[in-house]
Amino acid sequence: MRGAIIALVAALPAVAGGAAAAPADTVAIDGFWLDRTEVTIGAFRAFAAASGLRTAAERDGGGFEYAAGFQRRPGWSYLRPYGDADGADDEPAVHISWSEAQSFCVASGGRLPTAAEWRQAAYTESRDTPPAGFKSGQTYAYSSGDSPAGLWLRSAGATRHRVAGSGPAGINGLHDMGGNVWEWLADRRGDDALTAGGSWWYGESQSKADGMQWKPAAFYAVYVGFRCAYDAAR
């Protein structure tokens, strides 16, 4: 899990030659870095405390869950994702809107990833010597490889999200680029923003590259979180 200090820095430190130092717990892709896991409750709590942020889910009386249509659940927020208990620091932060996610990433010295960056990182193996099961330069159907095995989905028995990074690492050493929680992307279409990866509530098809979905940018729900990207050069 990224420490609170990473969540509070305003800019990445420079190293010799003008390049930025790699943020903690990230994976290097071609021209950018990406968080290895979803942003966690602990990291988001530190950001909210430092910035004075009270999320829309907190202000408006609770986040949303789907039950014959999206229903507001009183008391549900990133702090209490399912309303029945405080969330652990290492769970993914959900009930976060697009602007709240983007604000976190900017404060961390980054930004939300684009759809093109997401596809590159999630489905095409870029490591020179990847572990067994992955081949450098190959593009796969799932972020876990040729099959959805290891993704946290309803078909795998998921009934809630799992701890960030607790499942097996997939392509490029990233965790939960498919399943667990939907993740906000930088791409906007008017009042809507793109999400990728599917979530534990969905099946395999939403976790594929063509399974991305547009959602209202002001939306927040128990199924939606995020991770940040960082430019590799200044």
GUFI-677525 format. One line per field, with one value per residue: residue in one letter; x, y, z of N, C-alpha, C in turn. Coordinates in steps of 0.2 Angstrom, whole numbers, plus 2048, in hexadecimal, padded with zeros to 3 digits. Each point is the difference from the previous one (the first is absolute). Example, Ala and Ser with C-alpha at 12.3 -4.5 7.8 and 13.67 -1.06 7.14 Angstrom:
GUFI-677525
res: A:S $
nx: 842:7FE $
ny: 7E4:805 $
nz: 827:7FC $
cax: 7FC:804 $
cay: 806:806 $
caz: 800:801 $
cx: 804:7FC $
cy: 806:805 $
cz: 800:803 $
END
This chain:
GUFI-677525
res: M:R:G:A:I:I:A:L:V:A:A:L:P:A:V:A:G:G:A:A:A:A:P:A:D:T:V:A:I:D:G:F:W:L:D:R:T:E:V:T:I:G:A:F:R:A:F:A:A:A:S:G:L:R:T:A:A:E:R:D:G:G:G:F:E:Y:A:A:G:F:Q:R:R:P:G:W:S:Y:L:R:P:Y:G:D:A:D:G:A:D:D:E:P:A:V:H:I:S:W:S:E:A:Q:S:F:C:V:A:S:G:G:R:L:P:T:A:A:E:W:R:Q:A:A:Y:T:E:S:R:D:T:P:P:A:G:F:K:S:G:Q:T:Y:A:Y:S:S:G:D:S:P:A:G:L:W:L:R:S:A:G:A:T:R:H:R:V:A:G:S:G:P:A:G:I:N:G:L:H:D:M:G:G:N:V:W:E:W:L:A:D:R:R:G:D:D:A:L:T:A:G:G:S:W:W:Y:G:E:S:Q:S:K:A:D:G:M:Q:W:K:P:A:A:F:Y:A:V:Y:V:G:F:R:C:A:Y:D:A:A:R $
nx: 804:7FE:806:7FE:806:7FF:7FB:804:805:802:806:802:804:804:802:806:801:7FC:801:7FA:800:801:7FA:7FF:801:804:7FD:806:7FC:7FF:804:7FE:7FE:7FE:7FB:804:7FD:7FA:7FE:803:7FC:805:802:7FA:800:807:7FF:7FA:803:805:7FB:7FE:801:7FA:800:7FE:802:804:800:7FF:803:805:804:801:7FB:801:7FA:7FF:806:804:801:7FF:806:7FC:805:7FF:806:805:7FD:7FA:804:7FE:802:802:805:805:802:804:806:801:7FA:7FE:802:7FA:7FB:804:7FF:7FF:7FD:7FE:7FF:7FE:7FC:7FE:7FF:7FD:7FD:800:7FF:7FA:7FD:7FA:801:803:7FB:803:802:7FA:7FD:805:7FF:7F9:800:805:803:803:800:807:800:7FA:7FC:800:7FD:805:7FF:806:7FC:7FD:7FA:7FD:7FB:804:7FF:7FD:7FF:800:7FF:7FA:804:7FE:7FB:7FF:7FC:7FA:803:804:7FA:802:7FF:807:803:806:804:802:802:7FB:7FE:801:807:7FE:7FE:806:7FE:7FB:7FD:7FB:803:7FE:7FA:7FE:802:7FB:803:800:7FE:805:7FE:7FE:7F9:801:7FA:801:802:806:7FE:804:800:7FA:7FD:800:7FC:805:800:802:7FB:7FE:804:7FE:805:7FC:801:804:7FE:7FC:802:7FB:803:7FA:7FF:7FD:803:7FD:7FE:801:806:806:805:806:801:806:802:804:7FE:805 $
ny: 7FA:805:802:803:7FF:7FA:7FF:802:7FD:806:7FE:7FC:7FD:804:7FC:7FD:805:802:7F9:7FE:800:7FA:801:800:7F9:802:7FF:800:804:800:804:7FB:802:7FA:802:7FC:803:7FF:807:800:7FD:7FD:7FF:7FE:7FD:7FF:7FF:7FD:7FD:7FF:7FE:7FD:7FB:802:7FA:7FF:7FA:803:805:7FB:7FD:7FF:7FB:7FE:7FC:7FC:802:7FD:803:805:7FD:806:7FE:802:804:7FE:800:803:804:800:7FD:7FB:805:7FA:802:803:803:7FB:802:7FA:802:7FF:806:7FF:800:800:806:802:805:7FC:7FB:804:803:7F9:7FE:806:7FF:7FA:806:7FE:7FC:801:7F9:801:800:803:803:800:800:805:803:7FF:801:804:7FA:804:7FB:802:7FE:800:7FE:7FA:7FF:804:803:802:806:7FC:801:801:7FB:7FD:804:7FB:802:7FA:7FF:800:7FB:800:802:805:7FB:801:7FE:804:801:805:803:802:806:7FE:7FE:807:7FD:7FE:801:7FC:802:804:802:801:7FA:802:802:7FB:800:7FA:802:7FE:805:803:803:806:803:803:7FB:806:7FF:806:7FF:7FB:7FB:7FD:7FA:7FC:7F9:802:7FC:7FF:805:801:7FE:7FB:801:802:7FB:7FF:801:7FC:7FF:804:804:804:804:803:805:802:7FA:7FD:7FA:7FB:801:806:7FE:800:802:802:804:800:806:7FC:805:805 $
nz: 800:7FC:802:805:801:7FC:804:803:7FC:7FE:800:7FB:804:7FE:7FB:800:7FC:805:801:801:807:7FF:800:806:7FF:7FB:7FA:7FD:7FC:7FA:803:805:806:803:804:804:805:801:800:805:804:802:7FA:7FE:806:7FF:7F9:802:805:7FB:7FB:806:7FC:7FF:7FE:7F9:801:803:7FC:7FB:806:7FB:7FE:7FA:800:7FC:800:7FA:7FE:7FE:806:803:803:805:800:7FA:801:7FE:806:7FE:7FC:805:803:800:7FE:804:7FB:7FF:803:7FF:802:7FA:7FF:802:7FC:7FB:800:7F9:802:805:7FB:7FB:804:802:7F9:7FF:806:7FC:7FB:7FF:7FD:7FE:7FF:7FA:7FB:7FC:805:802:7F9:7FF:806:7FF:7F9:7FF:800:804:805:800:807:7FE:806:802:7FA:800:7FA:800:7FF:804:7FD:806:800:805:805:801:7F9:7FE:807:803:800:806:7FC:804:7FE:7FF:7FA:803:801:7FC:806:800:800:7FD:804:7FF:7FA:803:7FA:7FC:7FF:7FB:7FA:7FF:803:7FD:805:7FE:7FB:802:800:805:7FE:7FE:7FB:803:7FA:7FD:7FC:7FD:800:800:802:7FB:804:7FD:800:803:7FD:800:803:807:7FF:7FC:7F9:7FD:7FC:806:802:7FA:7FB:7FD:806:7FE:805:7FD:804:803:7FE:802:7FC:805:800:803:7FA:801:7FE:801:7FC:801:7FB:7FE:7FE:7FC:7FC:801 $
cax: 7FC:804:7FF:7FD:805:800:7FA:800:805:7FD:804:805:807:804:807:805:7FE:7FA:7FB:7FD:802:7FA:7FC:800:7FB:7FD:803:802:7FE:803:7FF:7FC:800:7FA:800:7FF:7FA:7FB:801:7FD:7FD:805:803:7FB:7FE:805:7FF:7FA:802:805:7FD:7F9:7FB:7FA:7FE:7F9:7FD:800:7FC:7F9:7FD:802:802:7FB:800:7FB:7FB:7FB:801:804:7FD:804:801:802:806:805:805:806:802:7FB:7FE:7FA:7FC:7FF:806:805:804:807:804:802:7FA:7FF:7FC:7FA:7FB:804:7FE:806:804:803:806:805:804:805:806:804:804:805:805:7FE:7F9:7FC:802:7FB:7FE:806:805:7FD:801:806:802:7FC:800:806:806:805:806:805:800:7FA:800:7FD:7F9:800:805:802:7FD:7FA:7FA:7FC:7F9:7FF:806:803:803:7FB:7FA:7FF:802:803:7FD:7FB:7FA:7FA:801:806:7FD:800:7FA:802:806:806:806:804:806:800:800:806:802:7FF:804:804:801:7FB:7FB:7F9:7FE:7F9:7FC:800:7FC:801:805:7FF:806:800:7FC:7FA:7FC:7FB:800:802:807:801:802:803:802:7FB:800:7FE:7F9:7FF:803:807:800:802:807:803:801:7FA:7FB:800:7F9:7FF:7FC:800:806:7FE:7FE:805:7FD:804:804:805:806:805:807:803:805:805:804:806:805:7FE $
cay: 806:806:804:806:806:800:803:808:804:804:7FE:7FB:803:7FF:7FD:803:800:803:7FB:7FF:7FA:7FC:800:7FA:7FB:801:7FC:804:7FE:804:807:802:7FB:7FF:7FD:7F9:7FE:805:804:7FD:804:803:806:806:803:804:805:804:804:805:805:802:7FE:7FC:7FE:801:7FA:802:806:7FF:7FB:7F9:7FE:7FC:7F9:7FE:7FB:802:807:803:803:803:7FD:805:7FF:7FD:804:7FD:7FE:7FA:7FE:7FD:803:7FB:800:804:7FC:7FF:804:7FD:7FE:805:805:800:806:806:803:801:806:7FF:7FC:805:804:7FC:7FF:806:801:7FB:801:7FC:801:7F9:7FE:800:7F9:7FD:7FE:7FA:7FB:7FE:7FD:7FB:7FB:7FF:7FF:804:7FF:7FC:7F9:7FE:7FA:7FA:801:807:801:807:802:7FC:803:7FA:802:803:803:7FA:7FB:7FD:7FF:804:7FD:805:807:800:801:7FC:7F9:7FD:800:807:803:806:801:7FE:805:802:7FC:7F9:7FB:7FF:805:7FF:803:805:800:804:7FD:802:804:7FE:7FE:803:806:804:806:806:801:807:802:803:802:805:7FF:7F9:7FE:7F9:7FB:7FA:7FB:7FD:7FF:7FA:7FF:7FE:7FA:800:805:807:801:800:806:803:800:807:803:807:801:807:801:802:7FA:7FC:7FA:7FB:7FC:805:803:803:800:805:7FF:805:801:7FE:805:807 $
caz: 800:800:807:800:7FD:7F9:7FF:802:7FD:7FB:7FA:801:800:7FA:801:7FB:7F9:800:800:806:804:800:806:804:7FF:7F9:7FA:7FA:7F9:7FB:800:806:805:802:807:800:802:801:806:806:805:805:7FC:7FF:806:801:7FC:802:806:7FF:7FC:802:7FB:802:7FA:7FF:803:807:800:7FD:803:7FF:7F9:7FC:7FE:7FB:802:7FC:7FF:806:807:805:806:805:804:7FC:7FD:800:807:802:7F9:800:806:806:804:7FD:7FB:801:7FC:7FA:7FB:7FB:801:7FB:801:7FE:7F9:7FC:802:806:7FE:7FD:805:804:7FC:7FF:807:801:7FB:7FA:7FD:7FE:7FA:7FA:7FE:7FC:805:804:7FC:800:806:802:7FC:7FC:804:7FD:803:7FC:802:804:803:7FC:7FE:7FC:7FB:7FE:7FA:7FE:802:802:801:807:803:803:7FB:7FB:803:805:807:805:800:806:7FC:802:7FE:805:807:804:802:802:7FE:804:802:7FA:7FF:803:7FB:7FC:7FC:7F9:7FB:802:808:802:803:800:7FA:7FE:807:807:7FF:7FA:801:7FC:7FB:7FE:7FA:801:7FB:803:808:801:800:7FE:806:7FD:804:803:807:803:7FF:7F9:7FD:7FC:7FA:802:801:7FA:7FE:7FD:805:803:800:802:806:802:804:807:803:805:802:803:7FB:7FC:804:7FB:801:7FD:7FC:801:7FA:801:7FF:801 $
cx: 804:7FF:7FD:804:7FF:7F9:800:805:7FD:803:805:807:804:807:804:7FD:7F9:7FA:7FD:802:7F9:7FC:800:7FB:7FD:804:801:7FE:803:7FE:7FC:801:7F8:800:7FF:7F9:7FB:802:7FC:7FC:805:803:7FB:7FE:805:7FF:7FA:802:804:7FD:7F9:7FA:7FB:7FD:7F8:7FC:7FF:7FB:7F9:7FC:801:801:7FA:802:7FB:7FB:7F9:800:805:7FD:805:800:802:806:805:805:807:803:7FD:7FD:7F9:7FC:800:807:805:804:807:804:802:7FB:800:7FB:7FA:7FB:804:7FE:806:804:803:806:805:804:805:806:804:804:805:806:7FE:7F9:7FD:803:7FB:7FE:806:805:7FD:801:807:803:7FD:801:806:806:806:807:804:800:7FA:801:7FC:7F9:7FF:805:801:7FD:7FA:7FA:7FB:7F9:7FE:806:804:803:7FB:7FA:7FF:801:804:7FD:7FA:7F9:7FA:801:805:7FD:800:7FA:801:807:805:805:804:806:800:7FF:806:801:7FE:805:804:801:7FA:7FA:7F9:7FF:7FA:7FD:802:7FC:801:805:7FF:806:7FF:7FB:7F9:7FC:7FA:800:802:808:800:802:803:801:7FA:800:7FE:7F9:7FE:803:806:7FF:801:807:804:801:7FA:7FA:800:7F9:800:7FB:800:806:7FF:7FE:805:7FC:805:805:805:805:805:807:803:806:805:804:807:806:7FD:803 $
cy: 806:804:807:806:800:804:808:804:803:7FF:7FB:803:7FF:7FD:803:7FF:803:7FB:800:7FA:7FB:800:7F9:7FB:801:7FB:804:7FC:805:808:802:7FB:7FF:7FD:7F8:7FE:806:804:7FE:805:804:806:805:803:805:807:804:804:806:806:803:7FD:7FB:7FD:801:7FB:802:806:7FE:7FB:7F8:7FF:7FB:7F8:7FE:7FA:802:807:802:803:803:7FC:804:7FE:7FC:805:7FD:7FD:7F9:7FD:7FD:802:7FC:801:805:7FC:800:805:7FD:7FE:806:806:801:806:807:802:801:806:7FF:7FB:804:804:7FD:7FF:806:802:7FB:801:7FC:802:7F9:7FE:800:7F9:7FD:7FE:7FA:7FA:7FD:7FC:7FA:7F9:7FE:7FF:804:7FF:7FB:7F9:7FF:7FA:7FB:802:806:800:807:802:7FD:804:7FA:803:803:802:7FA:7FB:7FE:7FE:805:7FD:805:806:7FF:802:7FC:7F9:7FD:800:807:802:807:801:7FD:805:801:7FC:7F9:7FB:7FF:805:7FE:802:806:801:804:7FC:803:805:7FD:7FD:804:807:804:805:805:801:808:802:802:801:804:7FE:7F9:7FF:7F9:7FD:7FA:7FB:7FC:800:7F9:7FE:7FD:7FA:802:805:807:801:800:808:804:800:807:803:807:801:807:802:802:7FA:7FD:7FA:7FB:7FC:804:803:803:7FE:806:7FF:806:800:7FF:805:807:804 $
cz: 800:807:7FF:7FD:7F9:7FE:801:7FC:7FA:7F9:801:800:7FA:801:7FA:7F9:7FF:800:807:803:800:807:803:7FE:7F9:7FC:7FB:7FA:7FB:801:806:805:802:807:7FF:802:800:806:806:805:804:7FC:7FF:806:802:7FC:802:806:7FF:7FC:802:7FC:804:7FA:7FF:803:807:801:7FF:803:7FF:7F9:7FE:800:7FB:803:7FC:7FF:806:805:804:806:806:804:7FC:7FD:7FF:806:802:7F9:800:806:806:804:7FC:7FB:802:7FC:7F9:7FB:7FB:802:7FB:803:7FF:7F9:7FC:802:806:7FF:7FD:805:804:7FC:7FF:806:801:7FB:7FA:7FD:7FF:7F9:7FA:7FF:7FC:805:803:7FC:7FF:806:802:7FC:7FC:805:7FE:804:7FC:801:805:803:7FB:800:7FC:7FB:7FE:7FA:7FE:803:802:801:807:803:804:7FB:7FB:803:806:807:804:800:805:7FD:803:7FF:804:807:804:802:803:7FD:805:802:7FA:800:803:7FB:7FC:7FB:7F9:7FC:802:808:803:804:7FF:7FA:7FD:807:806:7FF:7F9:802:7FB:7FB:7FF:7FB:802:7FA:803:808:802:800:7FF:807:7FC:806:803:808:802:7FE:7F9:7FE:7FC:7FB:802:801:7FA:7FE:7FD:805:804:800:802:806:802:804:807:804:805:803:803:7FB:7FD:804:7FA:802:7FC:7FB:801:7F9:802:7FF:801:7FB $
END
